[in-house]
C-alpha cells in the first residue's frame, strides 16, 4: 500500500509560512503570574551589562508551567527560558556550569512539552522570536520584521535572526508545491512535476538573494565578538570553560552534567526538507560516496552524523514531518526513470544548481564572519604586549584561538566545519541527471574562490575518523577552505 502524503496541519507546518507559526509569536506571556520572567527579559541587556543577571535569577521564585495554555504561550516560555539559560551561563566573567531551579525546573518542563532540548535552538532564536512591524504586510520582507528578544539589543543581532526568519517565510510556499510534485509523480503527470520544480528553483534563487542581505546590517566584528558567544551551547566547550557541560539543578540533588549544541541554521527544517524532497543524500562527514549509495530514489538509511543529529533540535512535529516526507519522496526516482524527458531533467538539475549556489553563498559568508575575524583576533592578540592586556571574560570569543599555533577556533553548533560544509555542498549536485550538469555541479566555480579564506577539516584522528565538534566545537584554519554553520 502506497503511504499517504503528510497533511501539513498535522505537523504544525503552514502552507504559507512553512515552519514558522501561522499565528504571530507572542511578545509577552499574558498571565501576570509570569511577570517575573518578562521583567527580566525587558531588562536583559542592562542586567548583562551590569553583571547582575545571575543574582536576579538566583532569587526568582520557581514558577510552574501549569498556567501556560496555548502553544504560543509554551513557545514564548521556551524563548524566554532559552535566553535566560544562555545569559546565565555566558553572562559573567567565567561561565556558569550550574543552572538554578528558577530556570531549570520550568525550562525542562517546557522542553518536554515542545519535544526540544534545554538549549537555545534555532526554533527559539528565530522561528518563534519575530513579529511583523505592520501586521497587514508580508512577513517574508525584511523591512517588515522585528525581533522580540535579543541578548545584546543590537541591530546586528536582530538582523542576524531576521534574515533567517525571512528565508523561512519565503521558503514556506515551496512545501505544498513539492507535495503537489510528489502527488503528480505518483500519477505520472510530468507536466505538473516540471512546473513545480521550476517554481522550486526560482524560489531557491530568491533565498540566496535574501541570505546575502546579511551583510547590510550585521557587522562581522559585532557578530564574532558580541553575538556569537551567547549563542554557544554547552557541548565540546572545554576551552571556553565548560569541560563537562552544565547541570540543570531541579532541587533533587542530581549532579548529572548534560551537553547540547547551540543554535545553528542546520536546525532549520526547511533546508533539510529541500534535501529530502530532491533525494539528496548527506553522508557522515568524511565518508565517501559508494556505488551502492546511489540507488534510484532511495533515501539512505539513517546514520549518525551532524545533519541527522540536528533533527533532535527541531520541534517534535517538524521532525516527524521530515520523517514522513522521507518515506514518500519520489521526485529523484521519477526523474531518473524519465531521462528522455528533457524539460523534466533540466528542471530537476536547475533545483540542484540553485540549492548548491545557496550553499556556496553561505560558505563565502562564513569566511567573512568567522574565518577572517578569527585571523584578525589572533593577529591582534599577538601584537599586544602581555603587560597591556586587561582581564577578559572566558567565553567563546576569548578562546577562539589557542596558544599552540594550531589556529583552533570555537563555534556555536556542533559539527566539524570542514569537510562538512564543503561535503554538504558537493553532495547537493550528486543526483544531477544530465552528465554535463553533474560534472559542473560536482566541480563548480566555488572550488576556485580566489581570495576567500577557507578552512581545513578539524580533529581528524589517526584512524581517519573525523570528530564531530564544529560550531560548538573546535575548528582549525588555514588558507585552503572556508565556512559558519551548515546549510
N, C-alpha and C positions, 0 to 999 in steps of 0.2 A: 504493500500500500504506500502510495506517494505521500510523504508528510505534508501537512498543511503549511501554508506560509504564515509567518508570525503576524498577529494583529498588533499594530503599533501601540494602541492604548493599553494593551495587557502588560506592556513593559515600560510604561512611563515615557514613551517616545512620542514626540509631537510631529505630525505630518508637516507642520510649518517651520518649527524651530529645532527639530531633531532631538538632541539630548538635553537641550535647555528646557526648563519647565514651561508649560503653556501659560501658567499664571506668573505674573511678575513676582520675583522673590520678595519676601518681607524685609523691610529695612529696620524693623524692631519687633520684638515679641509683644503682642497686645496685652497679655496678662501682666499686671503690675507686680505680680509675685516675682517675675524675673528682672525687675528693675535693677537689682544689684549688678547683674551681668551687663545690662545695657549701659549703665552708668560708667562702668569701666571701659566699655568699648568706645563711648563718646570721648573719653579722656585717655585713650590708649597711648597716643603719641606723647602726651605730656608725662604720663607715668613711666614710659620707657626712657624718655629724655632725662628725667629726674632719678631714674633707677629706683623708683618706689613701687613698681608694679608687684613684685613678689610680696612685699609687706602687705599690700592691699588684698591680694588674692589669699594670702595665708589666713586672714581673719574673716573671709567671706563665710556665710552660712552654707551648708551643703544643701543645695536646692534639689527638690525632687523633679523628675520629668513627668509626673502624673498630670500636670496642667498643660502639657503640650498636646494639642488636639488634632490639628490638621497636619498634613505632610509638609506644608510650607513652614509651619512652626517648628517641626522637627529639623527641617533643613536649616532654618535660621539658628537654632540651637547648636547644630553641628558647626556652622560657620563661626559662631561666637567662641565655642569651646576649642575649636582648632586654632583660632588666632590666639586665644589666651594660653593654650598649651605651648605653642612655639614662642610666644612672647616671654612666658615664664622661663622656658629653657634657655633661650638665647638673649634675654634682655638684661643680663648682668655682666660683670667683668669676666666671670667664668660661667660656663654652662651649668645648669642645674640638672641633676640626674634623678630627682625625685619629684613627682608631680603630686601636690597635696590633694586631699579628699574633696575640697570645694570644686576642683576641676575634674579630678579623676572619676568620681562617682557618677555625676551626670553625663560626662563625656562617654564613658564606657557604655552606659545605658543607651545613649543616643546612637552610638555606633552600632550596637546590636540591632536597634530598630531599623536603621538605614542600610545595614549589611556593609559597613565600611570599617576600615581600621582606624584606631585612635591616633590620627595624624592629620595635618592639613593637606588634603589631597586636592587634585585638580577640580573636583566637584565643589569643594568648599571655597577654593580660591577664585574660581571662575564661573562654573555653571550656576551656582546659587548665590553669587555675590555681585549682582549688577541690577541696574534699574534704568528705564528709559528716561531721558530728560523731558521729552514730550510723549506722553503715552499713545497719542494718535499716530505717531510717525514710526517707520520701520525700525526694528531693533538690530538689523544687520548693517546699520550705518554707524560708523564710529562716532560721528558728530552728535549722535542721539543717545549715547551711552554714558553712564556714570557708575563708579563702583560704590558699594555700600560700606565696606570695611577695608582698611589697609593697615599695615604695620607702621609705615613712615609718614603717611599723609601727603606723600609727594605725587606730583603729576606723573612722574616716571613710573611709579609702582602701579597707579591706576591704569595707565596706558598699557603696561605690560599685561595686565589681566584682560583689559577690554579688547585688545586685538584678538585674543583667543575667543572671547565671547562673540565678537562679530564674525569670526570664522565659523564658529559653531552655528550661528544663526543663518549665515549664508549657505552653509552646507546642508542644513536641515532638510530642505525640499528634495535633495538628492535621494534621501532614504526611500520615500514612497515611489519615486521614479524607478529606482533599481528593483524595488519589489515588483513593480509592473514589468520590468525587463525579465525577471525570473519567471513570472507567470506567462509572459509571451513566449519565452523559450520552451516552456512546457508544452505549449500548443503549436510550436513550430511557426510562430509569427515573426519571421526575421525582420520585417519592416519595422515593427514596433521595437524590437530589440535594438536595431540600428538607431532609431530616433532617441531612445533612452540613453544609449551610450554617447551619442552626440551631446545631449544635454549634460550628461555627467562630465565629459571632457571640458566643455565650455565653463561649467561652474567651478571645476578644479582650477582652471586658469584664473578665475576671479579670486579664488582663495589665495593664490600666490601673490596677487596684487595687494590684497589685504595684509598678508604677512609682512611684506616689505614696508608697510606703513609704520612698523615698529620703530624705524629709525627716526620718525618725525618727532616723537615726544618722550622716548625712553633713552636717556643718555647712558652709554656703556659704563662710564665710571660710576654713576649712581647705582646702576643695576648690580655691578660686580661687588661694590664695597658696602652698599647700604641695604639693598633689597634682598639679594641672594642669601646673605647669612640667615635671615629669618625664615627662608623657605626650606632650609636644611632639615632633613629628617633626623632620625637617631639610629641610623644603620651605617656601619662602616665609617664611623665618625670618631675613631680613637684619637686621631691627630688634632681634632677640634675640641677634645676634652671629654668625649663620651665613649670610653673604650667598651663599655658593656651595653650601651643603650640607656633606657630610662626605666624607672619603676613607677607604675601608677598606684599610688597609695590610696587604698579604699578603706583603710582602718582595720583591716583584718590581720595585719602583721605579715602578709605575704611579701617577700623580698625578691620576687622574680623580675629580672630585667627583660624588657622586650625591645625589639629593634624593628623599625619601619622606615621605608624610604620616604623622602619628602616629595612635595608636589612636582609633577613632571607632565609635559604635554603627551608623553607616552601613555598617560592615563586617560587620554581623550578617546572616548568610544567611537567617535565618528571617523577618526583616522583608521582605527582597526576595522571598522565597517567597510571602508574603501578597500582595504586589502582582502578581506574575506570575500566580498561580493565579486571581486575581479579574480579570485583564485590565486592571489599572490602568496607564496609560501615564504615564511621567515623561519630560518633555522637558528639554533643556538649559535651565539657569536663564535666565529672561528670555524664552524662546521661547514665543510664544502658540500656543494651540490653533487648528488649522485644520479646516475641514470635512472635508478628506480624511484627517485623522488618526483619524477615529472609525469606521473600517471595522469591521464586526461581527467580534468575536472575534480580530482580527488583532493580534498584538503588533507594536509599532513596530520599524522597523529600528534596530539598534544605532547609537548616535551618541555623540560624545564629550561626556559630561557626568559630573557627580560620582558619581551612583549607579552608572553603568556602570564608572567608574574604580575605585570601591571594590571591585569584584569581583576586581581584581588583588591585593587584600589579604586575600582569603579562601583557605583551604586549597584546593589544586587540585581534589580530589574534590568539595568543596562547590560550587565554581564551576561545574564540569561538570554537577552535578546541576541547578542553576538553569537552565543552558542546555538541558538535556534537558526539564525541566518546561515551559520556554517553547515548546518545539517541539510539545508535546502538549496544552497547556491549552486548554480548550474551554468553560469554565463561563459566561463572559460571552456568548459566541456562542450557547450553548444557551438561556440565559435570554432573550436578545433575540429569539430565534426562537419563544419560547413566552410572549409577553407576556400572553396570555389566562389563563395560569395564575397566579392571584393569589397563592397561597401561595408559589410559586417566586420571583416578583418581590419580594415582601415579604422573604423570607429573604435574597435576594441584596442588596437595599438595606440590610437590617439589618447585614450584614457590612461594607459600606462605611461605614455610620454609626459602627459600633464602632471601625473602624480609624481613621477621621477623629478620633473622640473621643480615641483613644490619642495621636494626633499633637498634638491640642490640649493635652493634659496635658503632653506633652513640651515644647511651646513655652512654657507657663507655668513649667515647671521651669527651663528655660534662662534665662528672665528673672530668676528668683530667684538662680540660681547664678552667672550670668555678668554680666548687664547691671547689676543692682543693685550687685553687688560692684565692678564696674569704675567705676561712678559714685562709689562710696564711696572708692575708691582715688584717683581723680582729685581729689575734693574734699579728701581728706586731704593729698595732696601739695601742693596749692595753699595749704593753711593753715599749712604748716610753713616756718619761715624756713630759707633755704639754709645758714645757719651751723650749724643744728642737725641737718642731715641726715647720718647716718652712711653710709659707703661701702656700697653694696649689690651683690649679685650681679647679673650680667647674665643674665637668662633671660626666660621668657615672662611671669612675674608682674611683673617690673620694667619691661617695655617695653610694657605693655598700654595705656598712654595716652601719646600723643605730646604734644609741646610746641607743636604748631601750632594747637591749639584744635579740631582736627578730630575729637576723640574716637576716635582709632584704637585698635582692640583686636586682641589676638592670641588665637588658639585652637590646638587640637592636631591637628585632622584635615586638611581640605583643600578647603573649599568656601566660596563667598560665602554667608554665613549667611542673609541675607535679600537677595533674594527667595526663596532656595532653600527654607527651612523652610516658609514660607507657601505657596509654589507646590506643594511636595510634598503638603502637607495638602489644598489645594484640588483638586489632581488626583485625590485619593482619591475624591472624590464624583462625578467626571465620568461614570463608567459607569452611574450610577443609572438604573434603568428607569422608575420612576414619575416623572412630570413634577414633582409636588409634592416628592417626595423629592430629586430632582435640584436643584430650586431651593433647598431647605432646606440641602442639603449644600454647595452652591456659595456660599451666603451665610449660613453658620452663625453661631451665637452667639459664636464665638470672635472674630469681627471686632469685637465690641463689648465686649472685655475691659477694662472700666473699671479704671483704676488699675494695670494691668500694664505694666511697661516694655516697649517694643518697639524693634526695630532698623530702620534703613534699609539699603538694599542697598549693597554695598561696591564700590569700584573699578570704576565704570562709565565706560568710555571715551567720548569724544565721538561715536564711531561707534555707540554704543548697545551695544557688546559688553561683557558682564559678565565680568570676570576671575575665575577660579576660585581663590579664596585662602583663604577661610573658616577652619575650625577650626585649620588650620596656617597661616593667613594673616591678612590684615588685615580687621578689622571696623570699621564706624563705627556710632555710636549716637546716637539722638535719642529723641523721645518718641512715636514712631509705630509701631514694630514690635518684635518680640522673639524670641529663640532661643538651644541649645548645639550639640551635634552633631545629625545628622539621624536621624529615624526615619521 
